[in-house]
């Protein structure tokens, strides 16, 4: 006998498919299940690229196409996030569920957006539909932590990725680093890029490595995230890989407003977008203000891949929500380069507070995921 949790877990798997493709919307999964003694799945759906159509509409459409309008009457919908109740680019999903004459809606977690925030649940109940909420709540919130963070704080969820030896070194004393981790870990790192809306690095990393910052898994280049460079003085070269490919993969440069307008025009003429950050600290864009600027542009999930100045600044400002740490079974020693700079830790109580979430083998390497403790 299938339980609500079983069907919600199917919806959660569907929701994960949209990560990195639906911003600024949440990535939602929906499963329509028939009523009766022997329930069967009638339709499945998840939020489509660009954020619409929404999961509920996709699942209802599939169910009707396969089984007809009558089949969905009296059915149950399993939805990972509270259905929207406002008119945006699409009609309210709560109304779509009501019009389908469902008997019951099971919801993973609530939506804190002020336009929804309980109104979706109330709308369903007022229409006589039974509603259960907070089924697999922790998993549902984890999938949409980026959306929830942007709604509640104005900034995206920040995932900081690093790859080190077991003694925490990213390179030898000469700077040699390719490759510390193996192929499985590197492939998963590209998958992480596809699951985020944007990827960020500091200008020092761009100058040193001239990266492309794309998703290079077979068939997934189109899932490459927006590329963001923290570049206070607009040092990004017009000949860099990021600028040369900016027409194909969006490239944003976060800088301070005082910079040379001619240089800015040259970068924008080459296809990059310069985003001025008004708040400045020590001549650099203030990090929280920069993140809020990204949130205002619709970014919900930001993957940070370096360099040390940017990652250290984010850690010191307590702005890292997830730490994704790939570790290889190798050693470099004390003269190797660490992933972070001075965090200003004088006492144990000053350390950034993280909790372990998951440990996963990646070939011969290991991925540890940590979450920030509020």
Number of C-alpha atoms within 10 A of each C-alpha: 6 9 7 14 14 11 19 26 20 17 26 25 16 22 26 18 18 25 25 28 23 23 21 22 20 25 31 32 31 32 30 27 24 22 18 9 7 9 14 13 15 24 23 24 25 29 28 19 17 14 20 16 17 27 29 30 23 20 23 24 17 17 24 16 12 12 12 13 14 12 17 24 17 17 23 26 30 28 31 39 27 25 30 25 22 16 10 9 9 13 15 19 21 23 18 16 25 20 11 17 19 25 21 22 24 25 25 27 22 22 24 15 14 10 14 18 16 17 19 23 25 16 17 22 15 11 16 14 20 15 16 15 18 17 19 18 16 11 17 27 19 11 20 24 19 30 28 22 19 23 18 12 11 21 28 31 26 25 25 24 19 22 26 25 21 17 16 23 26 25 21 16 15 9 10 12 16 9 13 23 23 16 14 14 22 17 14 15 21 19 17 20 25 27 22 27 25 26 26 27 23 22 26 19 18 23 13 9 11 16 13 18 23 20 21 18 17 6 8 13 14 14 22 28 27 22 23 27 23 26 21 22 17 19 14 21 15 17 11 16 15 27 24 17 16 21 12 12 22 18 27 25 25 27 26 23 18 11 13 10 10 9 15 19 14 12 22 18 12 16 21 25 19 21 19 17 21 15 15 16 10 6 11 17 22 17 19 16 16 22 24 18 20 23 24 15 12 19 27 32 30 29 28 24 22 22 21 19 17 22 24 19 18 19 20 18 13 15 20 24 22 21 23 23 18 28 26 24 13 15 15 18 14 12 11 20 21 17 19 19 16 11 15 10 11 8 7 7 8 11 13 15 13 16 12 13 12 11 14 11 13 19 13 13 22 20 20 15 20 21 17 16 12 7
